[in-house]
Structures are given as structure tokens and as C-alpha cells.
Amino acid sequence: MGVLDGRVAVVTGASRGIGAAIAERLAAEGARVVVAARTVDAAHSKLEGTIGETVARIEAAGGTAFAQPTDLSREHDRQALVRAAEQRYGPVDILVNNAAVTYFAPVAEFTGRRYDLMFEVQVNAPFHLAQLVVPGMRERGAGWILNISSIAARHPAFPPGPYAAFGGTVYGMCKAALERFTTGLAAELYADGIAVNALSPNRVVPTPGSLFHRLTADDDPNAEPPSVMAEAALALCHRPAAELTGRIAYSQDLLDELRHV
């Protein structure tokens, strides 16, 4: 018996990296997982990983999942994702907003198209998906929404360090907005028994995306394995809202805290 037996989970950005690790961990605990992302064919992406490959690993381990091709920048795709989950498995109990489209460039050089796309995928999509699943969660008196954030949401220190000109301002803006959305929604839904939390890794996770942007390396001794984020995500996706909601949590810190509870 897993702690998520009977639950239905939707995980976005689950073709690779943190999203795939979370999808696999939730499935290992009995959740029926909807694996959502854009990448269906590896030949059409610069990065490794597809939604089909994530589903295949889940099924090989004895879990239940299906792949739903989804472009989170499109309202229609977001509606179709929730509709497909409900038709296949039933009402959504767990929503993990992990999908991200990220560009790094200084503000003076940032294009409007890239700015709009980043906010659409990383802020507007989680907001819209929450609107789609919250009514059903309210009816059942329970639910879990987890937004994947980043230490980039924190304000920079001054004088700024050597990476200040790297171009992470817009990324940080998206994550800061996502965190404020998290705490606000958690407050709104507290009486309904729905937990809403944000989770960031303590250290950079070596995913295809972070490796592509050269934020870390495969042999970085200070990197954090995706499995740590997956374990922390599981912790935030089954405990009652009365115990754990409205948190801006960091993976290793959260797991250390829960070990002593």
C-alpha cells in the first residue's frame, strides 16, 4: 500500500529532470499519474527526455500513468490536460506545476516574446490549472497543489556577485510571482482542506535543462540529485493541509525538518 493509493496526480514538465523524477516517485506510491509536457518525439527537442519515456519507466516499475502532450502556453491545452486526466482516471487530487520555459539574458536585451512566454508557462499556467482543479478538490474536501520554484526568487545581495550579469532577472521574477501566488492561494483554500506549497531545490539539480544552460555539470559535487526534490515533493503531496500548507520550502531543509517531527 502506497501513501497515494487511489489518488490522481497531474505533473507538468514531466518529460525530463525534476518533473519526471516527481512523476515517477508519486507513481511509486500508488498515484495514477498524468505525465504532461510538450516533448513527444526526442528528435524534435534539444534536450533528452519525452513524456512517453517517463511513462515507460513508471509502467516498468509497476506504476500507472499515461502521457498527455501539452503546451502549457496554450489555454486550450491546459483545459484539455485536466479534461483528459478526469476522463481517464477521475478527479485530480494532486497538481504539480513544474513546467518551465526559460531564457537567460540581461533586461536590456530581453525580447517581449520571450518575456511573455516565460510568464505564460511559469505563472499564468499554474494559475489557470489551479482554477481548473480547485472546484473538484473543494467538493472532496482535500487536494494538493505544488508549485516548483527556485532560489532565484530571492532578491540579489549587494554588492552583487559575479553572476549578477548572467541574465536571471526575468526567471527570478517568474518564480517570485509563483511563490506569492502559492501563499495567497494556500490562505484562500486553507478552510477547504487543500494544501498549496512551493518547493525549490537547495542546490542546482543537474537536469537536461540546467546542463544545457551551463548552470551545473554532471560531475558537480555540490549538485542535488533529482531524487531529493522528488522525495520532498511526495512529502508535500499527501500530508493534510492543516499540517503543511502555505510553505515556501527547500528540498533538503524540508526533509531534515520532517525527519525530526
C-alpha positions as CSV (number, residue, x, y, z in Angstrom):
1,M,0.0,0.0,0.0
2,G,1.4,3.4,-1.0
3,V,0.5,6.7,0.6
4,L,-1.0,7.8,-2.6
5,D,-3.1,4.8,-3.5
6,G,-6.3,5.9,-5.2
7,R,-5.0,9.4,-5.9
8,V,-4.8,11.0,-9.3
9,A,-1.8,13.3,-10.0
10,V,-1.0,15.7,-12.8
11,V,2.6,16.6,-13.2
12,T,3.6,19.2,-15.8
13,G,7.0,19.4,-17.4
14,A,7.4,15.7,-16.7
15,S,9.3,14.6,-19.8
16,R,12.6,15.0,-18.1
17,G,14.5,16.3,-15.0
18,I,12.7,17.2,-11.8
19,G,9.2,16.7,-13.3
20,A,10.0,13.2,-14.5
21,A,11.5,12.3,-11.1
22,I,8.4,13.6,-9.3
23,A,6.0,11.8,-11.6
24,E,7.9,8.5,-11.0
25,R,8.0,9.0,-7.2
26,L,4.3,9.7,-7.0
27,A,3.5,6.7,-9.1
28,A,5.7,4.5,-6.9
29,E,3.5,5.4,-4.0
30,G,0.4,4.4,-5.9
31,A,-0.8,7.5,-7.6
32,R,-2.2,7.3,-11.2
33,V,-0.1,9.9,-12.9
34,V,-0.8,12.1,-15.9
35,V,2.6,12.9,-17.4
36,A,2.3,16.3,-19.3
37,A,4.8,18.2,-21.4
38,R,5.5,19.2,-25.0
39,T,8.1,16.7,-25.9
40,V,6.7,13.6,-27.6
41,D,9.4,12.9,-30.1
42,A,13.1,13.2,-28.9
43,A,14.1,14.2,-32.4
44,H,12.2,17.5,-32.0
45,S,13.9,18.7,-28.9
46,K,17.4,19.8,-28.0
47,L,17.0,18.1,-24.6
48,E,16.8,14.5,-23.7
49,G,13.6,13.0,-22.5
50,T,10.0,12.6,-23.6
51,I,6.7,12.0,-21.9
52,G,6.5,8.6,-23.4
53,E,9.8,7.6,-21.8
54,T,8.7,8.8,-18.4
55,V,5.5,6.7,-18.7
56,A,7.5,3.7,-19.8
57,R,9.7,3.9,-16.7
58,I,6.7,4.3,-14.5
59,E,5.0,1.2,-16.0
60,A,8.2,-0.8,-15.9
61,A,8.3,-0.2,-12.2
62,G,4.7,-1.4,-11.8
63,G,3.0,2.0,-11.7
64,T,0.1,3.5,-13.7
65,A,0.5,6.6,-15.9
66,F,-0.4,8.0,-19.3
67,A,1.2,10.7,-21.4
68,Q,-0.7,13.8,-22.4
69,P,1.1,16.1,-24.9
70,T,0.6,19.6,-23.5
71,D,1.9,23.0,-24.5
72,L,1.4,24.9,-21.2
73,S,1.5,28.3,-23.0
74,R,-1.9,27.5,-24.6
75,E,-5.1,27.8,-22.7
76,H,-6.8,25.1,-24.8
77,D,-4.0,22.6,-24.0
78,R,-4.3,23.3,-20.3
79,Q,-8.1,22.7,-20.4
80,A,-7.5,19.5,-22.4
81,L,-5.0,18.3,-19.9
82,V,-7.4,18.4,-17.0
83,R,-10.2,17.1,-19.1
84,A,-8.1,14.1,-20.2
85,A,-7.0,13.4,-16.6
86,E,-10.6,13.3,-15.4
87,Q,-11.8,11.2,-18.3
88,R,-9.0,8.6,-17.9
89,Y,-8.6,8.4,-14.1
90,G,-11.2,10.7,-12.4
91,P,-10.9,14.0,-10.5
92,V,-7.5,15.4,-9.9
93,D,-6.2,15.1,-6.4
94,I,-2.6,16.4,-6.9
95,L,-1.4,19.1,-9.3
96,V,2.4,19.6,-9.6
97,N,3.2,22.7,-11.6
98,N,6.8,22.1,-12.7
99,A,6.8,23.1,-16.4
100,A,9.1,26.0,-17.4
101,V,10.4,27.7,-20.5
102,T,13.5,29.7,-19.5
103,Y,15.7,32.2,-21.3
104,F,18.7,34.0,-19.7
105,A,19.6,37.5,-20.9
106,P,20.0,40.9,-19.3
107,V,16.9,43.0,-19.0
108,A,18.2,45.5,-21.7
109,E,18.4,42.6,-24.2
110,F,15.3,40.6,-23.2
111,T,12.7,40.3,-26.0
112,G,9.0,40.8,-25.4
113,R,8.1,37.5,-26.9
114,R,10.4,35.6,-24.6
115,Y,9.2,37.6,-21.6
116,D,5.6,36.8,-22.4
117,L,6.2,33.1,-23.0
118,M,8.1,32.7,-19.7
119,F,5.3,34.3,-17.7
120,E,2.6,32.4,-19.6
121,V,4.2,29.0,-18.8
122,Q,5.6,29.6,-15.3
123,V,2.9,31.9,-13.8
124,N,-0.3,32.0,-15.9
125,A,-0.4,28.3,-16.5
126,P,-0.1,27.3,-12.8
127,F,-2.8,29.9,-12.0
128,H,-5.1,28.6,-14.7
129,L,-4.6,24.9,-13.9
130,A,-5.3,25.6,-10.2
131,Q,-8.6,27.3,-11.3
132,L,-9.5,24.1,-13.2
133,V,-8.8,21.6,-10.4
134,V,-9.8,23.5,-7.3
135,P,-13.6,23.1,-7.6
136,G,-13.3,19.3,-7.6
137,M,-10.8,19.4,-4.7
138,R,-13.3,21.6,-2.8
139,E,-16.1,19.1,-3.4
140,R,-13.9,16.3,-1.9
141,G,-12.6,18.4,0.9
142,A,-8.9,17.6,0.1
143,G,-6.3,18.3,-2.5
144,W,-2.6,19.2,-3.0
145,I,-1.1,21.8,-5.3
146,L,2.6,22.0,-5.5
147,N,4.5,24.8,-7.4
148,I,8.1,24.1,-8.3
149,S,10.2,27.3,-7.6
150,S,13.8,28.2,-7.3
151,I,16.2,30.1,-5.1
152,A,16.3,32.6,-8.0
153,A,13.0,34.0,-6.4
154,R,15.1,35.6,-3.7
155,H,16.4,39.2,-4.1
156,P,20.0,39.5,-5.0
157,A,22.6,40.6,-2.4
158,F,24.5,43.8,-2.8
159,P,27.1,44.4,-3.8
160,P,26.1,41.8,-6.5
161,G,28.3,38.8,-7.1
162,P,29.9,37.7,-10.3
163,Y,26.8,36.1,-11.7
164,A,24.6,39.2,-11.5
165,A,25.0,39.9,-15.2
166,F,24.1,36.3,-16.2
167,G,20.6,37.4,-17.0
168,G,18.4,35.6,-14.5
169,T,16.2,38.6,-13.6
170,V,13.1,37.5,-15.6
171,Y,13.4,33.9,-14.3
172,G,13.6,35.3,-10.8
173,M,10.5,37.4,-11.4
174,C,8.5,34.4,-12.5
175,K,9.5,32.4,-9.5
176,A,8.8,35.2,-7.1
177,A,5.3,35.6,-8.6
178,L,4.7,31.9,-8.4
179,E,5.7,31.9,-4.7
180,R,3.3,34.8,-3.8
181,F,0.6,33.0,-5.7
182,T,1.3,29.9,-3.6
183,T,0.9,31.6,-0.3
184,G,-2.1,33.6,-1.3
185,L,-3.9,30.5,-2.7
186,A,-2.9,28.5,0.4
187,A,-4.6,31.1,2.6
188,E,-7.7,31.1,0.4
189,L,-8.1,27.3,0.4
190,Y,-7.0,26.6,4.0
191,A,-10.6,26.1,5.2
192,D,-11.2,23.8,2.3
193,G,-8.5,21.3,3.3
194,I,-6.4,21.9,0.2
195,A,-2.7,22.2,0.7
196,V,-0.8,24.6,-1.6
197,N,3.0,24.8,-1.3
198,A,6.1,25.8,-3.3
199,L,9.3,23.8,-3.4
200,S,12.8,24.7,-4.5
201,P,16.0,22.6,-4.5
202,N,18.6,23.7,-2.0
203,R,21.2,23.4,-4.7
204,V,21.2,23.3,-8.5
205,V,19.8,20.0,-9.9
206,P,21.7,18.5,-12.9
207,T,18.8,18.2,-15.3
208,P,18.9,18.4,-19.1
209,G,17.8,22.0,-18.8
210,S,20.3,23.1,-16.2
211,L,23.1,21.3,-18.0
212,F,22.0,23.0,-21.3
213,H,22.2,26.4,-19.7
214,R,25.5,25.5,-18.0
215,L,24.2,26.1,-14.5
216,T,25.9,23.0,-13.3
217,A,27.7,19.9,-14.6
218,D,27.3,16.2,-14.4
219,D,30.4,15.9,-12.1
220,D,29.5,18.9,-9.9
221,P,30.0,17.6,-6.3
222,N,27.7,20.3,-5.0
223,A,24.7,19.4,-7.2
224,E,21.5,18.0,-5.8
225,P,20.1,14.8,-7.3
226,P,16.5,15.0,-8.8
227,S,15.5,12.2,-6.3
228,V,15.8,14.7,-3.4
229,M,13.3,17.0,-5.0
230,A,11.1,14.1,-5.8
231,E,11.1,12.9,-2.1
232,A,10.4,16.4,-0.9
233,A,7.5,16.7,-3.4
234,L,6.0,13.5,-2.2
235,A,6.1,14.9,1.4
236,L,4.1,17.9,0.3
237,C,1.6,15.9,-1.7
238,H,0.0,13.8,0.9
239,R,0.1,15.4,4.3
240,P,-3.1,17.2,5.4
241,A,-3.4,21.0,4.7
242,A,-3.7,21.5,8.5
243,E,-0.2,20.2,8.8
244,L,1.7,21.5,5.8
245,T,0.4,24.3,3.6
246,G,1.5,27.8,2.6
247,R,5.1,26.9,2.7
248,I,8.0,28.2,0.6
249,A,10.0,25.1,1.1
250,Y,13.5,24.0,0.2
251,S,14.0,20.3,-0.5
252,Q,16.8,19.3,1.8
253,D,15.7,21.6,4.6
254,L,12.1,20.2,4.4
255,L,13.3,16.6,4.5
256,D,15.6,17.4,7.5
257,E,12.7,19.1,9.3
258,L,10.3,16.2,8.7
259,R,12.8,13.6,9.9
260,H,12.6,15.3,13.3
261,V,8.8,15.5,13.5
